[in-house]
Amino acid sequence: MDMDRNRGATIVAIATVAVLAALTVIAVVIGLSRRSNDGGASGPPSLGGREAFAFDAAYVDADPKVLVVQYGDSGSCPSEAVRHDVVEAPDLVVVTLNRTPMPTDRACTDDYQIKLVRIALTVPLGSREVTDGSRTVPVPVTTNSPPFG
C-alpha cells in the first residue's frame, strides 16, 4: 500500500514538474515576443537575425494533430524562409512565425496574398486556445477549410 502511495506521489510530482516546465517555456516565449529588436516594449522579437511576424487566422485540419495558420504576404516582397516555433501546453498552443527580415531598401506593394503554414502538434488541438506569439494575442480557430487549401 505504501509503495502505491509513493508511486502515486512520484507520478504527481513528475506531472507537476512537466506542467511547470511547459508554463516556463510559454512565459519565455511570451516574454521574448514582447521585446522589440531594440529592447523596447513593442514590435516583433529578433530571433537570431530573423523577425517574428503576425498571422491572421488558424484552422483545424482534417488531421486533428495538424493546425493550419494563415498569414498575408506581399506579392512584390514575399516573406522569405518562413519558419515556425510552437509551444504546447494542456490549454494553450503558442505559434510564432518568423522570417528573414523584409528589405528596407525597396518599396513593397500591399497586395494581400494568402499563405498557409501546416503545423504538426504532439496531441490533437481539441479546445486549446491558439495564441500568436509575435503579438501574444489569441487567434480565433475555425473548423472551416482554409481558403484555397
Backbone bond lengths (Angstrom), bond angles and torsions (degrees), N, CA, C in turn:
res aa  C-N    CA-C-N  psi(-1)  N-CA   C-N-CA  omega(-1)  CA-C   N-CA-C  phi
1 M - - - 1.444 - - 1.528 111.33 -
2 D 1.361 116.07 -42.77 1.462 119.24 178.61 1.515 111.14 -64.65
3 M 1.349 117.31 -35.26 1.468 120.34 178.73 1.522 110.16 -64.41
4 D 1.348 117.34 -39.30 1.462 120.40 178.31 1.521 110.77 -64.42
5 R 1.344 116.60 -40.89 1.460 119.84 177.83 1.522 110.90 -64.58
6 N 1.331 116.52 -43.10 1.467 120.27 179.33 1.523 110.71 -63.75
7 R 1.327 116.62 -41.97 1.462 120.81 178.70 1.527 110.33 -63.16
8 G 1.337 116.74 -43.74 1.458 121.12 178.16 1.521 111.27 -62.34
9 A 1.323 116.53 -42.37 1.466 120.62 179.09 1.524 110.49 -65.10
10 T 1.322 116.92 -38.38 1.462 120.92 178.51 1.523 110.35 -64.99
11 I 1.307 117.65 -43.10 1.470 121.65 179.44 1.525 109.93 -63.10
12 V 1.331 117.17 -43.53 1.463 120.79 178.29 1.533 110.23 -62.68
13 A 1.315 117.33 -42.41 1.468 120.74 179.76 1.523 110.95 -63.89
14 I 1.314 117.87 -42.94 1.469 121.31 179.26 1.527 109.94 -64.63
15 A 1.326 117.53 -43.58 1.466 120.93 179.13 1.528 110.53 -63.01
16 T 1.320 117.10 -40.56 1.463 120.93 178.57 1.520 111.19 -62.78
17 V 1.324 116.80 -44.30 1.468 120.82 178.55 1.526 110.29 -63.10
18 A 1.335 117.49 -40.77 1.469 120.72 179.66 1.524 110.85 -63.83
19 V 1.325 117.26 -43.46 1.470 120.51 179.14 1.520 110.28 -65.04
20 L 1.327 117.57 -43.37 1.468 120.59 178.57 1.529 111.25 -63.19
21 A 1.327 117.12 -38.76 1.467 120.10 177.60 1.520 110.58 -64.08
22 A 1.333 117.37 -43.46 1.469 120.59 179.00 1.524 110.73 -63.30
23 L 1.324 117.09 -42.21 1.462 120.14 178.84 1.526 111.36 -65.73
24 T 1.326 117.12 -35.60 1.465 120.34 176.89 1.523 110.49 -64.18
25 V 1.321 117.12 -43.97 1.467 120.51 178.00 1.521 110.60 -61.52
26 I 1.334 117.11 -42.94 1.463 120.52 178.40 1.526 110.07 -61.97
27 A 1.320 117.07 -43.32 1.469 120.19 179.48 1.521 111.00 -61.97
28 V 1.332 117.25 -39.24 1.464 120.60 178.60 1.522 110.26 -65.86
29 V 1.339 116.90 -44.46 1.460 120.17 179.30 1.521 110.46 -61.35
30 I 1.330 116.42 -45.42 1.458 119.67 179.28 1.519 110.47 -65.24
31 G 1.317 117.82 -39.76 1.465 120.80 177.64 1.510 111.72 -62.61
32 L 1.331 117.19 -42.40 1.463 120.39 177.85 1.516 111.20 -64.53
33 S 1.328 115.79 -38.50 1.457 118.30 -176.67 1.522 111.97 -71.75
34 R 1.315 118.17 -16.30 1.465 120.70 178.68 1.515 112.09 -87.40
35 R 1.309 118.02 -12.52 1.457 120.80 178.78 1.510 109.37 -89.63
36 S 1.312 116.00 146.66 1.460 119.58 175.09 1.516 108.76 -95.76
37 N 1.326 116.07 175.04 1.460 120.63 -179.76 1.515 112.16 -62.03
38 D 1.337 117.93 -25.30 1.456 120.28 -179.22 1.524 112.60 -101.44
39 G 1.338 117.27 13.44 1.456 120.98 177.25 1.514 113.94 87.02
40 G 1.320 118.71 3.05 1.460 122.65 -179.64 1.514 111.42 -76.00
41 A 1.313 116.26 -168.21 1.453 120.62 -173.85 1.518 114.06 -99.52
42 S 1.318 119.16 1.17 1.451 119.00 -179.41 1.512 110.41 -141.17
43 G 1.327 115.81 168.19 1.457 120.59 178.93 1.509 111.22 96.82
44 P 1.320 116.38 166.18 1.458 120.05 -177.22 1.521 111.79 -74.57
45 P 1.340 117.00 148.85 1.450 119.09 179.24 1.517 111.18 -74.61
46 S 1.306 115.30 156.78 1.452 121.26 173.30 1.520 106.84 -93.76
47 L 1.309 117.86 125.99 1.455 122.42 -176.94 1.523 108.86 -117.10
48 G 1.331 116.69 77.27 1.449 120.27 179.50 1.510 112.87 61.27
49 G 1.339 117.56 50.13 1.459 120.69 -179.77 1.518 113.23 85.33
50 R 1.297 117.46 2.85 1.463 122.46 178.35 1.512 108.00 -111.15
51 E 1.329 117.45 164.41 1.455 120.28 177.03 1.515 109.86 -125.44
52 A 1.331 115.07 140.39 1.454 120.36 175.73 1.521 108.21 -80.35
53 F 1.331 116.19 149.05 1.461 119.76 177.30 1.517 109.66 -145.73
54 A 1.323 115.36 159.42 1.457 122.02 -171.73 1.525 112.58 -81.16
55 F 1.326 115.02 157.02 1.459 120.93 170.81 1.515 109.17 -121.53
56 D 1.337 115.46 157.38 1.465 122.54 -170.17 1.514 115.15 -89.12
57 A 1.319 116.65 -38.72 1.460 120.18 -170.46 1.521 109.65 -153.85
58 A 1.321 115.09 163.30 1.460 121.24 176.67 1.526 108.54 -134.56
59 Y 1.318 115.35 144.91 1.457 122.03 -177.28 1.521 109.67 -132.15
60 V 1.331 115.45 144.72 1.452 120.78 172.72 1.521 106.88 -83.37
61 D 1.308 116.63 127.81 1.461 122.45 179.08 1.533 109.10 -79.69
62 A 1.328 116.56 168.20 1.467 120.85 174.15 1.529 110.09 -59.05
63 D 1.327 116.38 -32.91 1.461 122.00 173.51 1.527 107.00 -85.23
64 P 1.333 119.85 115.52 1.462 121.21 -175.01 1.530 114.08 -64.41
65 K 1.326 116.99 -12.99 1.466 120.30 177.67 1.531 111.63 -96.44
66 V 1.341 116.35 17.16 1.468 121.41 177.56 1.525 108.57 -126.41
67 L 1.321 115.40 131.10 1.459 123.02 175.13 1.521 106.93 -112.10
68 V 1.329 117.49 136.00 1.460 121.99 177.85 1.523 106.91 -111.56
69 V 1.339 116.99 124.93 1.457 119.71 175.52 1.517 108.71 -112.36
70 Q 1.333 114.96 147.32 1.465 122.24 -176.69 1.520 109.31 -116.85
71 Y 1.327 115.59 133.70 1.461 119.36 172.44 1.517 109.00 -132.53
72 G 1.312 115.60 158.79 1.455 120.88 178.30 1.506 109.74 -97.96
73 D 1.321 116.05 143.24 1.453 120.99 -177.22 1.521 109.36 -135.41
74 S 1.312 116.54 156.46 1.464 122.64 177.67 1.522 109.01 -85.83
75 G 1.322 116.61 137.76 1.457 120.25 178.15 1.521 112.03 -69.72
76 S 1.335 117.68 -28.66 1.464 119.86 -177.23 1.524 112.55 -90.66
77 C 1.305 118.00 -22.32 1.469 122.40 179.73 1.524 109.10 -136.12
78 P 1.315 118.52 66.82 1.460 119.52 -176.48 1.526 111.68 -66.92
79 S 1.320 115.21 151.38 1.459 120.99 176.21 1.516 108.78 -61.60
80 E 1.323 115.43 140.86 1.465 119.86 -179.55 1.518 110.31 -113.04
81 A 1.320 115.42 143.69 1.464 123.42 176.48 1.527 111.52 52.09
82 V 1.339 116.72 53.41 1.462 121.15 179.58 1.527 109.00 -70.53
83 R 1.305 114.63 130.07 1.474 121.87 176.92 1.516 107.49 -131.82
84 H 1.315 115.71 169.63 1.463 119.18 178.02 1.517 110.51 -136.99
85 D 1.322 114.24 149.63 1.459 122.76 172.55 1.516 106.21 -118.93
86 V 1.322 116.69 138.45 1.456 121.32 -177.85 1.520 109.07 -130.90
87 V 1.333 115.40 134.14 1.456 121.94 172.38 1.518 106.05 -123.02
88 E 1.336 115.51 123.08 1.456 120.54 -178.43 1.521 110.32 -109.15
89 A 1.319 116.01 138.07 1.460 123.52 173.71 1.525 107.06 -132.76
90 P 1.313 118.24 170.30 1.464 119.82 -177.57 1.530 114.23 -57.51
91 D 1.344 118.61 -31.59 1.456 119.88 -177.37 1.524 113.42 -122.47
92 L 1.338 117.55 11.39 1.456 120.74 -172.40 1.525 111.02 -153.34
93 V 1.349 115.50 142.45 1.461 121.89 170.97 1.531 106.13 -127.07
94 V 1.338 116.41 119.72 1.463 121.34 178.89 1.521 107.57 -103.72
95 V 1.338 116.27 120.14 1.461 122.30 179.63 1.526 107.85 -114.18
96 T 1.321 116.07 127.66 1.457 120.92 175.47 1.521 108.08 -122.59
97 L 1.335 116.15 116.29 1.460 121.11 174.53 1.517 108.03 -87.02
98 N 1.324 116.81 141.06 1.459 119.90 175.51 1.514 109.72 -140.69
99 R 1.334 115.45 158.43 1.457 122.09 -173.72 1.526 109.69 -150.36
100 T 1.321 114.19 169.47 1.450 120.22 169.97 1.527 106.36 -65.48
101 P 1.338 118.80 138.24 1.469 119.60 -177.62 1.533 112.20 -54.11
102 M 1.322 114.67 144.55 1.465 121.47 178.63 1.521 109.55 -69.91
103 P 1.328 117.52 148.63 1.473 120.14 179.54 1.526 110.78 -65.48
104 T 1.316 115.87 140.32 1.467 119.92 178.58 1.524 111.30 -103.92
105 D 1.334 116.06 -6.00 1.460 119.29 -174.74 1.531 113.57 -102.82
106 R 1.331 117.43 11.73 1.463 118.81 176.86 1.523 110.10 -144.10
107 A 1.310 114.99 151.06 1.458 120.84 179.69 1.527 109.36 -78.80
108 C 1.313 115.73 135.49 1.455 121.26 178.21 1.526 108.66 -114.94
109 T 1.318 116.16 142.70 1.459 119.52 177.17 1.516 108.86 -77.39
110 D 1.309 115.69 158.34 1.454 118.67 179.33 1.525 112.22 -102.68
111 D 1.328 116.80 26.19 1.461 119.55 175.10 1.527 108.38 -66.59
112 Y 1.302 115.44 137.30 1.459 121.80 -173.82 1.523 109.91 -96.08
113 Q 1.312 115.84 118.38 1.459 121.04 173.74 1.518 107.90 -116.37
114 I 1.327 115.55 129.84 1.462 120.36 -179.60 1.526 109.62 -77.02
115 K 1.323 114.87 130.34 1.466 122.18 174.38 1.521 107.43 -124.77
116 L 1.319 116.42 141.92 1.456 122.37 -178.73 1.523 110.39 -119.87
117 V 1.327 115.43 142.39 1.464 121.65 176.42 1.524 107.05 -126.23
118 R 1.331 116.64 123.67 1.465 122.00 176.56 1.523 108.22 -91.92
119 I 1.327 115.30 129.73 1.462 121.09 -174.99 1.521 108.96 -123.31
120 A 1.326 116.48 122.39 1.456 121.58 177.61 1.528 109.55 -79.17
121 L 1.335 115.58 131.70 1.460 121.75 177.15 1.523 109.27 -105.46
122 T 1.332 116.51 158.06 1.464 119.16 179.52 1.521 111.71 -78.79
123 V 1.336 116.63 -27.51 1.467 122.35 175.50 1.524 107.24 -137.12
124 P 1.326 118.43 159.78 1.471 119.60 179.28 1.530 111.88 -54.77
125 L 1.327 116.33 147.87 1.460 121.50 -178.78 1.518 111.40 -60.25
126 G 1.330 116.84 -44.01 1.465 120.29 -179.82 1.517 110.85 57.85
127 S 1.323 116.84 -131.47 1.467 121.70 -177.23 1.534 112.01 -99.63
128 R 1.324 117.18 13.07 1.471 118.96 -179.08 1.524 110.93 -66.10
129 E 1.326 115.44 145.95 1.458 121.95 176.32 1.522 108.80 -77.53
130 V 1.336 116.73 144.72 1.464 121.92 175.57 1.531 107.23 -108.08
131 T 1.321 116.23 127.86 1.459 122.05 -179.69 1.515 109.80 -118.27
132 D 1.333 116.15 136.23 1.465 122.68 173.45 1.516 106.59 -79.64
133 G 1.324 116.86 110.94 1.453 121.78 -176.84 1.515 114.38 -65.97
134 S 1.337 118.54 -20.47 1.461 120.12 -179.72 1.521 111.71 -75.67
135 R 1.335 115.83 -24.42 1.464 120.16 -178.37 1.520 112.03 -121.49
136 T 1.319 117.26 -5.88 1.472 124.82 -175.18 1.526 112.11 50.84
137 V 1.328 115.38 44.91 1.465 120.52 177.04 1.527 109.21 -124.97
138 P 1.336 116.63 145.12 1.463 119.89 175.53 1.525 110.48 -65.78
139 V 1.315 115.73 145.59 1.463 122.14 177.94 1.525 107.13 -117.58
140 P 1.340 117.34 131.31 1.469 118.78 178.79 1.532 110.71 -60.95
141 V 1.314 115.10 139.56 1.470 121.21 177.52 1.515 107.60 -111.49
142 T 1.330 115.44 131.14 1.462 119.61 179.22 1.523 109.14 -118.97
143 T 1.318 115.16 153.63 1.459 119.99 177.88 1.527 111.03 -93.87
144 N 1.355 116.43 -1.91 1.458 119.06 175.19 1.514 109.84 -66.88
145 S 1.323 116.84 159.13 1.450 120.80 175.42 1.527 109.01 -69.12
146 P 1.347 117.45 141.51 1.457 118.71 176.72 1.517 109.97 -65.73
147 P 1.350 117.32 154.10 1.459 120.01 179.08 1.524 111.09 -59.65
148 F 1.289 116.87 139.39 1.458 123.89 176.99 1.505 112.47 58.02
149 G 1.306 119.16 21.26 1.440 116.59 -176.09 1.458 115.30 -138.08
